[in-house]
Amino acid sequence: MTRPTTAWLFVIALTWTFVAPPAEAHWPQWRGLRNSGVSDDANVPAKWSESSNIAWTFELPGPGGSTPVVWGSYIFVTSVNGPGVSVVCIDTSGKMVWKRPISDRNKTARGDEGTSASPSPSTDGKHVWVMANGDLRCFTLAGDEVWHVDLEERYGRFRIAFGMTSTPVLDGDRLYLQLIHSGGAWVVALEKTTGKEVWKVERQSDGRAECEHSYASPIMYYGKGNQKYLVTHGNDYAIAHDLKDGSEIWRLADLNPKGSYNPTLRFVASPATAPGLIVVPSAKRRDIVGVKPDATGRINKGDSGEQWRLDRMTPDVPSPLIHNGLVYICSEGGQLTCVDAKTGEQYYSERMHRNRYRGSPLYADGKIYCTARDGVVTVVQAGKSFKKLAENKVDDQTAASPAVSGGRIYLRGFKKLYAIGK
């Protein structure tokens, strides 16, 4: 009988590790299992510091704003690495498994505000997909490259001030991308195993100037039964697309009304979805809208396709969060607002820790987690009344949204990845 080689033993170990774990051990995309920012984990910690309740820290090659993703015993995170950007695979004991380059260049935005390590990875337990500067790559979980697509070579040079930072969304056998910039606006579906184009549609808009630049990410809507579609966001509109061919289902308008047009109203925050509702932000303290998922056609302000619309309530960068009939909105300055998902009625609007907020809020184990740039995470009890449970500080800056897996919080800083919990 032939003795198995070390390489084959590694493959077998990966197969056991990545297939067996239950769903709660996975955080496969930027906003988790259902693109929702909601974790089903129990016993998620509420309190920690540099000296308590931290299992380990891992020194990252450089800064970044991407969220780590987790499958079983492995974590994937992108990071600035010298002049370029790399993806790092770390195991849940805090040891590096492998590191691979994604792009040979990095673009910074506003000093420390952003880098090319902003799009988050995605994984299905067999492969991991990463993107930086339009270089989109697929790796096996062992770190072998499967395919690479230069999106600028395929779809044209990106003309966008702070770089293409949108995160592709993974669903089934496809990756969906929105490429919205001054040089063009495309929504694209790719075969996840090959990178080949399934369909491409031009995303029509009458937006202009900086509004043509979108830093938001596409999101999937998962409704009742088999209802699902893609929502893209940018250039003055949120648009729902049929997954078969990218055709338009509905288009939300009046996010940047022509009568009071703001030519700098670029979208950064992405929509949030839950069965029965899509919450669409705009930018710079303008409107935030609850959209009915069965809407069709163009939806103007006040039309029947809107569930509700709130003036001057939108988050500028953090995406909204929907859980248990409530919508949580974290402003860039740290104001947390809770409204009713059906009516938009406000239950509270309270100031948290004063700082810049770039990561999107997270729900886990009855708690809402909001992450500030200075490493402070405020933990609030979920529900209609504001109750602050904890204010936790690490000695790092963070622009990423946290991830949850196996009862731990994974918090990505500019210098370190923190594993918080047992």
C-alpha positions in Angstrom: 0.0 0.0 0.0 1.4 3.4 -1.0 2.1 5.8 1.9 0.2 9.1 1.5 2.4 12.1 0.9 2.5 15.2 3.1 0.7 17.1 0.4 -2.1 14.6 0.2 -2.4 14.6 4.0 -2.7 18.4 3.9 -5.5 18.1 1.3 -7.3 15.5 3.4 -7.0 17.7 6.5 -8.4 20.7 4.6 -11.3 18.6 3.4 -12.2 17.5 6.9 -11.8 21.0 8.3 -13.7 22.9 5.7 -16.7 20.6 5.0 -17.6 19.4 8.5 -18.2 22.5 10.6 -21.7 23.7 11.3 -23.1 26.9 9.7 -22.4 29.0 12.8 -18.7 28.3 12.3 -18.8 30.2 9.1 -18.7 33.9 8.3 -18.2 33.5 4.5 -18.6 37.0 3.3 -18.4 40.7 4.3 -21.8 40.6 6.1 -22.0 37.0 7.0 -24.1 34.0 6.0 -27.1 35.9 4.6 -25.4 39.1 3.7 -27.2 40.6 6.7 -24.6 41.4 9.4 -26.5 39.0 11.7 -24.8 36.1 13.5 -26.7 33.1 15.0 -23.8 32.4 17.4 -24.4 32.2 21.2 -22.1 33.2 24.0 -20.5 36.0 22.0 -18.4 38.2 24.3 -19.6 41.7 25.3 -16.5 42.9 27.2 -12.8 42.8 26.4 -9.6 44.9 26.5 -6.0 44.6 25.4 -5.4 42.6 28.7 -8.6 40.5 28.9 -10.8 38.2 26.9 -8.5 38.2 23.8 -7.6 34.7 22.7 -4.8 35.9 20.4 -3.6 38.6 18.1 -2.0 38.2 14.7 0.4 40.8 13.3 -0.9 41.8 9.8 1.5 42.8 7.0 -0.2 46.2 6.7 -3.5 48.2 7.1 -6.8 47.6 5.3 -10.5 48.0 5.7 -11.7 44.5 4.6 -13.6 42.3 6.9 -12.0 38.9 7.7 -14.1 35.9 6.5 -14.1 32.5 8.3 -14.8 28.9 7.2 -14.4 26.3 9.9 -10.8 26.6 11.3 -9.5 29.1 8.8 -9.6 32.8 8.4 -8.9 34.9 5.3 -8.1 38.6 5.3 -6.6 41.0 2.7 -4.0 43.5 3.7 -1.6 46.0 2.3 1.7 44.2 1.9 4.6 46.5 1.0 3.8 48.3 -2.3 0.9 45.9 -3.0 -2.0 43.9 -1.5 -2.0 40.3 -0.4 -4.4 37.8 1.1 -3.4 35.9 4.3 -4.8 32.6 5.5 -4.7 32.2 9.3 -5.9 29.3 11.4 -8.1 29.8 14.4 -5.2 29.3 16.7 -3.7 32.5 15.3 -1.0 30.9 13.1 -0.4 31.9 9.5 -1.1 29.0 7.0 -0.2 30.9 3.7 0.0 34.3 2.1 -0.5 35.2 -1.6 -0.2 38.4 -3.6 -3.4 39.9 -5.1 -2.1 43.1 -6.7 1.3 44.7 -7.0 0.1 48.2 -6.2 -1.9 49.9 -3.4 -3.9 53.1 -3.6 -4.4 55.1 -0.4 -7.3 57.5 0.1 -7.2 60.6 2.3 -4.1 59.6 4.2 -5.2 56.9 6.6 -8.9 56.8 5.4 -8.7 53.9 3.0 -6.5 51.5 1.0 -6.8 49.0 -1.9 -7.3 46.3 0.8 -10.9 47.4 1.2 -12.9 44.7 -0.7 -13.6 41.8 1.6 -12.9 38.1 0.6 -15.6 35.5 0.0 -15.4 31.8 0.5 -17.6 28.7 -0.1 -15.5 26.3 1.9 -13.7 25.1 -1.3 -12.3 28.3 -2.8 -11.7 31.9 -1.7 -12.1 34.9 -3.9 -10.3 38.2 -3.3 -10.0 41.5 -5.2 -7.8 44.6 -5.2 -7.4 47.3 -7.8 -9.5 45.3 -10.2 -7.3 42.2 -9.9 -9.9 39.5 -9.0 -8.4 36.1 -8.0 -9.7 32.7 -7.0 -7.6 30.4 -4.8 -8.1 27.0 -3.4 -8.1 26.8 0.4 -4.6 25.4 0.2 -3.5 28.7 -1.5 -3.2 27.5 -5.1 -4.4 30.1 -7.6 -7.3 28.8 -9.8 -7.9 31.8 -12.0 -7.2 35.6 -12.3 -9.1 38.3 -14.1 -7.9 41.8 -14.7 -11.3 43.6 -14.5 -9.8 46.8 -16.0 -8.5 44.9 -19.0 -11.8 43.2 -19.5 -14.3 46.1 -18.7 -12.2 49.3 -19.1 -10.0 51.5 -16.9 -11.6 52.5 -13.6 -12.1 56.3 -13.3 -12.9 56.6 -9.6 -11.3 58.9 -7.1 -10.4 56.5 -4.3 -10.2 53.2 -6.2 -12.7 50.4 -6.9 -13.4 49.2 -3.3 -16.7 47.4 -3.9 -16.8 43.8 -2.6 -18.2 41.2 -5.0 -21.1 39.1 -3.6 -21.1 35.3 -3.8 -24.3 33.4 -4.3 -24.6 29.8 -5.6 -22.3 29.3 -8.6 -21.7 32.9 -9.3 -19.9 36.1 -8.3 -21.8 39.3 -8.8 -20.0 42.7 -9.2 -20.9 46.3 -9.6 -18.4 48.4 -11.4 -19.7 52.0 -11.1 -17.4 54.8 -12.0 -17.0 57.8 -14.4 -15.6 55.5 -17.1 -18.7 53.3 -17.2 -21.3 51.5 -15.1 -21.6 47.7 -15.4 -23.2 45.0 -13.4 -21.6 41.6 -14.0 -22.1 38.0 -13.2 -19.2 35.6 -13.4 -18.8 31.8 -13.0 -17.2 31.4 -9.7 -15.1 28.4 -10.7 -13.7 29.9 -13.9 -14.1 33.7 -13.8 -15.9 33.5 -17.2 -18.6 36.1 -17.8 -22.2 34.8 -17.5 -23.8 38.2 -18.3 -23.1 41.9 -18.2 -25.6 44.8 -18.2 -24.9 48.5 -18.5 -26.3 50.3 -15.5 -28.1 53.4 -16.9 -28.1 56.7 -14.9 -28.4 60.4 -15.3 -26.1 61.1 -12.3 -23.1 63.3 -12.8 -19.8 64.4 -11.3 -18.6 62.6 -8.2 -22.0 60.9 -7.9 -20.8 58.6 -10.7 -18.3 57.0 -8.2 -19.8 54.3 -6.0 -17.9 52.7 -3.1 -20.9 50.6 -2.0 -21.1 46.9 -2.6 -23.9 44.9 -4.2 -26.0 42.8 -1.9 -28.4 39.8 -2.3 -32.0 40.0 -1.3 -33.3 36.6 0.1 -37.1 36.7 0.4 -39.6 34.0 1.2 -39.5 30.8 -0.7 -37.1 31.0 -3.7 -37.4 34.8 -4.1 -34.0 36.4 -4.5 -32.3 39.1 -6.6 -29.3 41.3 -6.7 -29.4 45.0 -5.5 -26.7 47.4 -6.7 -26.2 50.9 -5.3 -24.6 54.0 -6.8 -24.9 56.9 -9.2 -28.0 58.3 -7.6 -30.0 55.0 -7.7 -30.5 51.6 -6.0 -31.5 49.0 -8.6 -32.7 45.4 -8.3 -31.6 43.0 -10.9 -32.9 39.6 -12.1 -30.3 36.9 -11.5 -31.0 35.2 -14.8 -29.8 38.1 -17.1 -29.3 41.2 -15.0 -32.4 42.9 -16.2 -33.9 45.6 -14.0 -36.7 44.8 -11.6 -37.0 48.1 -9.8 -35.2 51.3 -9.5 -35.3 53.6 -6.4 -35.1 57.3 -7.3 -35.0 60.6 -5.5 -32.0 59.7 -3.4 -30.4 62.8 -4.9 -33.3 64.9 -6.1 -32.6 67.0 -9.2 -34.2 70.1 -7.6 -31.6 70.1 -4.8 -28.8 68.1 -6.6 -25.6 67.5 -4.8 -22.8 66.6 -7.3 -20.6 65.2 -4.5 -23.2 62.6 -3.2 -21.2 59.4 -3.9 -22.7 56.4 -2.2 -20.5 54.4 0.3 -22.9 52.7 2.6 -24.6 49.6 1.0 -28.2 48.5 1.4 -29.3 46.1 4.1 -31.8 43.3 3.5 -34.1 41.0 5.5 -37.1 39.0 4.4 -39.8 41.6 3.7 -37.6 44.7 3.5 -34.7 46.4 1.8 -33.2 49.4 3.6 -31.5 51.8 1.2 -29.2 54.6 2.4 -28.0 57.6 0.4 -25.2 59.7 1.8 -24.3 62.9 3.7 -27.4 63.0 5.9 -29.9 62.7 3.1 -32.8 60.2 2.9 -32.8 56.6 3.9 -35.6 54.5 2.4 -37.4 51.2 3.3 -38.3 49.5 0.0 -40.9 46.8 -0.4 -39.3 43.7 -2.0 -42.1 43.1 -4.4 -41.8 46.6 -5.9 -41.4 46.9 -9.7 -40.5 49.7 -12.1 -39.3 53.2 -11.1 -40.0 54.1 -7.4 -40.1 57.8 -6.8 -40.4 59.5 -3.4 -43.8 58.7 -1.9 -44.7 55.9 -4.4 -46.3 52.6 -3.3 -43.0 50.7 -3.6 -41.7 52.5 -0.6 -42.4 51.2 2.9 -41.2 54.4 4.5 -38.7 57.2 3.9 -36.8 59.2 6.5 -35.3 62.6 5.9 -31.7 63.4 7.0 -31.2 60.1 8.7 -28.9 58.1 6.4 -25.5 56.8 7.5 -22.7 58.0 5.3 -20.4 55.0 5.5 -21.7 52.2 7.9 -24.4 50.1 6.3 -27.7 49.7 8.1 -28.6 46.6 10.1 -32.0 44.8 10.2 -32.9 42.4 13.0 -36.1 41.2 14.6 -38.3 44.0 13.1 -35.9 46.8 13.9 -33.5 48.8 11.8 -30.3 50.1 13.4 -28.5 53.1 11.8 -25.0 54.1 12.9 -23.9 57.5 11.7 -20.3 58.3 10.8 -20.2 60.3 14.0 -21.4 57.6 16.4 -25.2 58.3 16.7 -27.1 55.1 16.9 -30.7 55.3 15.8 -33.3 52.5 16.0 -36.5 52.6 13.9 -39.4 50.2 13.3 -38.8 48.1 10.2 -42.5 48.3 9.1 -43.2 51.9 9.7 -39.9 53.8 10.1 -41.1 55.0 13.5 -38.1 56.1 15.6 -37.6 54.4 19.0 -34.4 56.2 19.9 -31.4 58.1 18.6 -28.5 58.1 21.1 -24.8 59.2 21.0 -22.2 56.5 21.5 -18.5 57.0 21.7 -17.5 60.1 19.7 -15.3 59.2 16.8 -15.4 58.3 13.1 -17.3 55.1 12.3 -16.5 53.2 9.2 -17.4 49.6 10.0 -21.0 48.4 9.7 -22.9 47.4 12.8 -23.2 43.7 13.8 -25.9 41.7 15.6 -24.9 38.8 17.7 -26.3 37.1 20.8 -28.9 39.8 21.6 -26.3 42.6 21.2 -25.4 45.3 18.6 -21.7 46.0 18.0 -20.6 49.3 16.6 -17.0 49.9 15.7 -15.1 53.2 15.8 -11.9 54.1 14.0 -10.0 54.5 17.2 -10.4 50.8 18.2 -13.5 51.4 20.5 -16.4 49.0 20.0 -19.6 50.0 21.7 -22.0 47.2 22.7 -25.7 48.0 22.9 -28.5 45.7 24.0 -30.7 44.9 21.0 -34.3 46.2 21.3 -36.4 49.3 21.2 -34.7 51.0 24.2 -31.1 52.2 24.2 -29.0 50.4 26.8 -25.2 50.5 26.5 -23.7 47.3 27.8 -20.0 48.0 27.3 -17.4 50.1 25.7 -14.3 48.1 24.7 -10.9 49.5 23.5 -8.0 48.0 21.7 -4.7 49.8 20.8 -5.3 49.9 17.1 -7.3 51.7 14.4 -10.1 49.8 12.6 -12.2 50.6 9.6 -13.5 47.1 9.1 -16.8 45.5 10.1 -16.3 42.7 12.6 -17.0 39.0 11.9 -18.3 36.3 14.3 -17.5 32.6 14.2 -17.6 29.9 16.9 -18.5 32.4 19.6 -15.6 34.6 18.9 -15.5 38.1 17.4 -12.7 38.7 14.8 -11.8 42.4 14.8 -9.5 43.6 12.1 -7.3 46.5 12.9 -4.7 48.3 10.9 -1.9 46.5 12.7 -3.4 43.3 14.1 -6.2 40.8 13.7 -7.9 40.3 17.2 -9.6 37.0 18.1 -11.9 38.1 21.0 -13.4 35.4 23.3 -12.4 32.0 24.5 
